Every structure is written in C-alpha cells, then in structure tokens.
Amino acid sequence: MDLRQLKYFITIVEEGQITLAAKKLNMAQPPLSQQLINIEKELGTKLLIRNGRTLELTEAGEVLYKKGKKHLYNFDDIITEVKETGGGLRGTLNIGTAISCICYLPERIHHFQEHYPHITFKIWEGDPFRLSDYILNRQIELAIVRSPIEKKNFSYISIEEEHFVCIMPNKWPLGRKSSSVTLEELSTLPLVALHRVNGEGIYEMLLEEFVKRGLQPKIVAESPNITILLSLVESGVGAAILPLSASTSYSRDNLKVLSINDCHLTTGTYAIWLKNGYLSQIAKCFLETFNRNNPNFSNNLID
C-alpha cells in the first residue's frame, strides 16, 4: 500500500461514503471502490463494514486510520519544511482565535503584509476547547486563547495578563455617576456572562470570586461569544464582566467601562500549538511578532 492509497482510505473514512470520498478526491466511484478492495486484499483483513448508507471502521480499520493519518501528517510536515527551505517564506497560516483575542491579529497581519507578502491567513474562531480540537486534528497550526488552558497536549507562550472590567450601558445610574464598581454592587445588577461551550474558564473564575464574598450574581444570559454579550449590554439587558482588551476591541459610544475595585483576578492570553509537533517557519515568524517590544513575552516553551 502506498501513500496515495492511504490517502484514499482516510478520505473514505472521513467522508463515510465512497461516493462522497470520490467527489472530494475528484475521481470516479468505481476506481475508488476497487482501490479499497485492493488495500483490504493486500492487508488480508476487512477494514470497513457497511451500516446502512455509511461505512464503519473495523478494529483493524481503526488502527490503520489512526496510524495512517499520523503518517500522512508527518509526510505533509516534511513537504512543508522542504518547500520553506528551498523556496522562501510563502503559503497559508491556519490560525485560530477566541473572539476576545481577535485584537491581537490585525497588527500582526499588517506586519506580514509588509514583510511577507506571499503569506495569507486562514482564521478559525472558537472557544479554547474547540480550538484545541482544531490543533489536534491539524486543521490549524496554532491558536490565540485565554486561560485556563490545557497543558497536556500543547506547548504555549504567555502573551499578556490583564484585569477584568465591567461593561454596562452608560445610561444606567451606576455607569453615569462612577468610574468604578465593586463585586457587591455588581451582584445587584443583571449580568450577561461569558461561558465556554466545554470546560472551565472565565465564567467559573468569576463565579468563585462572588461566592468567596458570600454573593450570588444575577446572571440573566450566557454565551461563548463576546460580540453577542456586548450587543445584549448595548440593548440594556445586563452588564458584562470581561477582560480589558474586550472593551477596547468593541468600542461603542453608549457603553461605559468601569474598573472593579475589589476583584484582583487576571486572565492570561496565550499562543498554543501541538506539543512535539512540527511548527512551520510561518508559524514561528508569527509567534516572533509577540516578542517585539513585549516585556510579557517568553521565548521559553512552557510544558
């Protein structure tokens, strides 16, 4: 079995049907079906069984899929490294970002436009859980996320630590008369909260901070999307407790940003990528942009 046949098999598995796989591979269905027969004949075992209209992996097929996909990834990394060595810096950087971290991208993309005009960006959005999956599945190479982060499968660098602020409609009495607020005051207001789809994050950190003080926040809405939360704040549904950079990224005239006097929690921003995985020269150059005039940047990988 060669690399071409291995790619055929993996595509069949991921598409679930030979018809769909053939379409993705830009080939006719009969030749692809014959390739699958040839692979099973060569290996002497059944790799896929039909379940209705879809195909399911046998135990042997599962082994070939997992090992084979990793083998293809390694081969693709070799090709990328050779191209970068011989042809200069060009290509596409697949990068993920949490919505609250988008503010870190424009300056760096401008930098690449100026210094590396043959590089383009494909940007994926999601919470840290989803972005981690994208990295593990090699759909993206690195991601910009907020703490807490998973350390088991990823290498990472710390970009910035920042405090939380309260964002509320500027027509609210509290927003008009003061530039700061306490957690006790916030507990009396309706709040809209940033909540991850999976795992623990900012929501749990802030909730614990309220509980420590014997307070129960009035959370009226939750979302993993900061844009949605700020729209709710703008319409007067509630106030939001968010990282400071979120307030600067979405400046709106009818929103008021207040510091929180008695909340000393911080949230970290990190760039993460696959531990022990190949990191392209483009990705390395992107990470280096955080090193310029940034005292919070660490050149050391934290495992």
C-alpha positions as CSV (number, residue, x, y, z in Angstrom):
1,M,0.0,0.0,0.0
2,D,1.4,3.4,-1.0
3,L,0.7,6.9,0.2
4,R,-1.8,7.5,-2.5
5,Q,-3.9,4.5,-1.4
6,L,-3.5,5.5,2.3
7,K,-5.0,9.0,1.4
8,Y,-7.9,7.2,-0.4
9,F,-8.6,5.1,2.6
10,I,-8.5,8.0,5.1
11,T,-10.8,10.1,2.8
12,I,-13.3,7.3,2.6
13,V,-13.3,7.0,6.4
14,E,-13.8,10.7,7.0
15,E,-16.5,11.1,4.3
16,G,-18.3,8.0,5.5
17,Q,-19.3,7.1,1.9
18,I,-17.3,6.1,-1.2
19,T,-19.5,8.4,-3.3
20,L,-18.6,11.4,-1.2
21,A,-15.0,10.4,-0.9
22,A,-14.7,10.1,-4.7
23,K,-16.2,13.5,-5.2
24,K,-13.7,15.0,-2.7
25,L,-10.8,13.2,-4.4
26,N,-12.1,14.3,-7.9
27,M,-12.3,10.8,-9.2
28,A,-14.9,8.3,-10.3
29,Q,-16.5,6.0,-7.7
30,P,-15.7,2.6,-9.3
31,P,-11.9,3.1,-9.3
32,L,-12.0,4.2,-5.7
33,S,-14.1,1.2,-4.7
34,Q,-11.5,-1.0,-6.4
35,Q,-8.7,0.7,-4.6
36,L,-10.4,-0.1,-1.2
37,I,-10.7,-3.8,-2.4
38,N,-7.1,-3.8,-3.3
39,I,-6.0,-2.4,0.1
40,E,-8.0,-5.0,2.0
41,K,-6.8,-7.8,-0.2
42,E,-3.1,-6.7,0.3
43,L,-3.6,-6.4,4.1
44,G,-5.6,-9.6,4.3
45,T,-8.3,-8.1,6.5
46,K,-11.6,-6.2,6.3
47,L,-11.2,-2.5,7.1
48,L,-14.7,-1.2,6.6
49,I,-18.2,-2.6,7.0
50,R,-21.4,-1.1,5.7
51,N,-24.0,0.1,8.1
52,G,-27.0,1.4,6.1
53,R,-25.7,4.1,3.8
54,T,-22.5,4.7,5.7
55,L,-19.3,2.8,6.2
56,E,-17.9,2.0,9.7
57,L,-14.4,1.0,10.7
58,T,-13.5,-2.5,11.9
59,E,-10.9,-2.9,14.6
60,A,-8.2,-3.3,12.0
61,G,-9.5,-0.3,10.1
62,E,-9.4,1.8,13.2
63,V,-5.7,1.0,13.7
64,L,-4.9,1.8,10.0
65,Y,-6.9,5.1,10.2
66,K,-5.2,6.4,13.4
67,K,-1.7,5.3,12.4
68,G,-2.1,6.2,8.8
69,K,-3.4,9.7,9.5
70,K,-0.4,10.4,11.7
71,H,1.9,9.1,9.0
72,L,0.3,11.5,6.4
73,Y,0.6,14.4,8.8
74,N,4.3,13.7,9.2
75,F,4.7,13.4,5.4
76,D,2.9,16.7,4.9
77,D,5.2,18.3,7.5
78,I,8.3,17.1,5.6
79,I,7.0,18.6,2.3
80,T,6.2,21.9,4.0
81,E,9.7,22.1,5.6
82,V,11.4,21.3,2.3
83,K,9.3,24.0,0.5
84,E,10.1,26.5,3.1
85,T,13.8,25.7,3.0
86,G,14.1,25.8,-0.8
87,G,11.5,28.4,-1.8
88,G,11.4,31.1,0.8
89,L,8.5,32.1,3.1
90,R,5.2,31.7,1.4
91,G,1.9,29.9,1.9
92,T,-1.1,30.0,4.3
93,L,-1.1,30.1,8.0
94,N,-4.1,28.4,9.6
95,I,-4.6,30.1,12.9
96,G,-7.4,30.0,15.5
97,T,-8.5,32.7,17.9
98,A,-11.1,33.2,20.6
99,I,-13.3,36.2,19.8
100,S,-11.9,38.0,22.8
101,C,-8.4,37.6,21.4
102,I,-9.0,39.0,17.9
103,C,-7.4,42.3,18.9
104,Y,-4.0,40.6,18.7
105,L,-4.3,39.7,15.0
106,P,-4.7,43.0,12.9
107,E,-1.3,44.4,13.8
108,R,0.5,41.1,13.1
109,I,-1.3,40.6,9.8
110,H,-0.3,44.1,8.7
111,H,3.3,43.1,9.7
112,F,3.1,40.1,7.4
113,Q,1.6,42.1,4.6
114,E,4.7,44.3,4.7
115,H,7.4,41.8,5.3
116,Y,6.0,38.5,3.9
117,P,3.6,39.5,1.0
118,H,3.3,35.9,-0.2
119,I,1.7,34.7,3.0
120,T,-2.0,34.6,3.6
121,F,-4.0,33.8,6.7
122,K,-7.0,31.5,7.2
123,I,-8.6,32.4,10.6
124,W,-10.7,30.0,12.6
125,E,-12.9,31.1,15.5
126,G,-13.9,29.2,18.6
127,D,-13.5,28.8,22.3
128,P,-10.3,27.1,23.7
129,F,-11.9,23.7,23.7
130,R,-12.9,23.8,20.1
131,L,-9.6,25.5,19.0
132,S,-7.7,22.7,20.9
133,D,-9.5,20.2,18.8
134,Y,-8.7,22.0,15.6
135,I,-5.0,21.9,16.5
136,L,-5.1,18.2,17.5
137,N,-6.9,17.4,14.2
138,R,-4.2,19.5,12.3
139,Q,-6.9,21.9,10.9
140,I,-5.0,24.8,12.3
141,E,-1.3,25.2,13.4
142,L,-1.7,27.4,16.4
143,A,-4.3,29.4,18.3
144,I,-4.6,32.5,20.5
145,V,-6.7,31.7,23.6
146,R,-7.4,32.8,27.1
147,S,-6.6,31.0,30.4
148,P,-7.2,28.5,31.7
149,I,-5.5,26.3,29.0
150,E,-4.8,22.6,28.7
151,K,-1.1,21.8,29.2
152,K,-1.0,18.1,28.4
153,N,-1.0,18.2,24.6
154,F,0.2,21.7,23.9
155,S,3.2,23.9,24.1
156,Y,2.5,27.6,24.7
157,I,3.8,31.0,25.3
158,S,2.3,33.7,27.6
159,I,1.4,36.9,25.7
160,E,-0.3,39.1,28.2
161,E,-2.0,39.2,31.6
162,E,-4.9,41.6,32.1
163,H,-7.6,42.5,34.6
164,F,-11.3,42.3,34.3
165,V,-13.6,45.3,33.8
166,C,-17.3,45.8,33.9
167,I,-19.1,47.0,30.8
168,M,-22.6,48.4,31.2
169,P,-25.0,50.8,29.3
170,N,-23.8,54.3,30.0
171,K,-27.5,55.3,30.7
172,W,-27.5,53.2,33.8
173,P,-27.3,55.3,37.0
174,L,-24.2,53.5,38.3
175,G,-22.4,54.0,35.0
176,R,-23.2,57.7,35.0
177,K,-22.0,58.5,38.5
178,S,-18.9,56.4,38.9
179,S,-15.8,55.1,37.0
180,S,-15.5,52.0,39.2
181,V,-17.7,49.4,40.8
182,T,-17.5,46.6,43.5
183,L,-18.5,43.0,43.2
184,E,-21.2,43.6,45.8
185,E,-22.7,46.3,43.6
186,L,-22.4,44.0,40.5
187,S,-24.3,41.3,42.4
188,T,-27.3,43.6,42.5
189,L,-27.3,44.0,38.7
190,P,-28.4,41.7,35.9
191,L,-25.3,40.2,34.3
192,V,-24.6,38.6,30.9
193,A,-21.7,36.1,31.2
194,L,-19.0,34.7,29.0
195,H,-19.3,30.9,29.2
196,R,-17.3,28.3,27.3
197,V,-19.1,25.6,25.4
198,N,-17.0,23.0,27.1
199,G,-14.6,23.0,30.1
200,E,-14.0,25.7,32.7
201,G,-12.9,29.3,32.1
202,I,-13.7,32.9,32.9
203,Y,-17.2,32.1,34.0
204,E,-16.2,29.7,36.7
205,M,-13.3,32.0,37.9
206,L,-15.7,35.0,38.4
207,L,-18.4,32.9,39.9
208,E,-16.0,31.6,42.5
209,E,-14.9,35.2,43.3
210,F,-18.5,36.1,44.0
211,V,-19.1,33.0,46.2
212,K,-15.9,33.8,48.3
213,R,-17.7,37.0,49.3
214,G,-21.0,35.4,50.0
215,L,-22.5,36.9,46.9
216,Q,-24.9,35.5,44.3
217,P,-24.7,37.1,40.9
218,K,-27.8,37.6,38.9
219,I,-26.9,36.0,35.6
220,V,-29.6,36.5,33.0
221,A,-27.8,35.3,29.9
222,E,-24.7,33.3,28.9
223,S,-22.8,33.0,25.6
224,P,-19.3,32.0,24.5
225,N,-19.5,34.9,22.0
226,I,-18.3,38.3,23.3
227,T,-20.0,40.1,20.4
228,I,-23.3,38.7,21.4
229,L,-22.7,39.7,25.0
230,L,-21.8,43.3,24.1
231,S,-24.9,43.5,21.9
232,L,-27.0,42.5,24.9
233,V,-25.2,45.0,27.1
234,E,-25.8,47.7,24.5
235,S,-29.5,46.9,24.4
236,G,-29.7,47.2,28.2
237,V,-30.2,43.5,29.1
238,G,-27.4,43.4,31.5
239,A,-23.8,44.3,32.4
240,A,-20.8,42.1,31.4
241,I,-17.6,41.3,33.2
242,L,-14.9,40.9,30.6
243,P,-11.1,41.2,30.0
244,L,-10.0,44.8,29.5
245,S,-9.0,44.2,25.8
246,A,-12.6,43.2,25.0
247,S,-13.7,46.7,25.9
248,T,-11.1,48.3,23.6
249,S,-11.8,45.9,20.7
250,Y,-15.6,46.8,20.6
251,S,-15.7,50.5,21.4
252,R,-19.3,51.8,21.3
253,D,-20.4,55.3,22.4
254,N,-23.3,54.0,24.5
255,L,-21.2,51.6,26.6
256,K,-19.4,52.5,29.9
257,V,-16.3,50.7,31.0
258,L,-15.7,50.6,34.8
259,S,-12.8,49.2,36.8
260,I,-13.7,46.6,39.5
261,N,-12.2,47.8,42.8
262,D,-12.2,44.5,44.7
263,C,-11.5,42.0,42.0
264,H,-7.9,41.2,41.6
265,L,-8.3,38.3,39.2
266,T,-6.4,38.3,35.9
267,T,-6.8,36.4,32.7
268,G,-3.9,35.3,30.6
269,T,-3.7,35.3,26.8
270,Y,-1.6,32.5,25.3
271,A,-0.5,31.2,21.9
272,I,-0.7,27.4,21.9
273,W,0.4,24.7,19.4
274,L,0.8,21.0,19.3
275,K,3.4,19.7,21.7
276,N,6.2,17.8,19.8
277,G,4.5,18.7,16.5
278,Y,6.2,20.3,13.6
279,L,5.8,24.1,13.6
280,S,6.2,25.7,10.2
281,Q,8.5,28.6,9.6
282,I,5.5,30.9,9.0
283,A,4.1,30.0,12.4
284,K,7.4,30.6,14.1
285,C,7.6,34.1,12.4
286,F,4.1,34.8,13.6
287,L,5.0,33.9,17.2
288,E,8.1,36.1,17.0
289,T,5.9,39.1,16.4
290,F,4.8,38.9,20.1
291,N,8.5,39.3,21.1
292,R,8.8,42.8,19.7
293,N,8.7,45.4,22.5
294,N,6.6,43.0,24.6
295,P,8.0,42.5,28.2
296,N,5.4,39.8,28.9
297,F,6.6,37.6,26.1
298,S,8.7,34.5,27.0
299,N,10.9,32.8,24.4
300,N,10.9,29.6,26.5
301,L,8.3,26.9,25.8
302,I,6.4,26.0,28.9
303,D,5.5,22.3,29.0
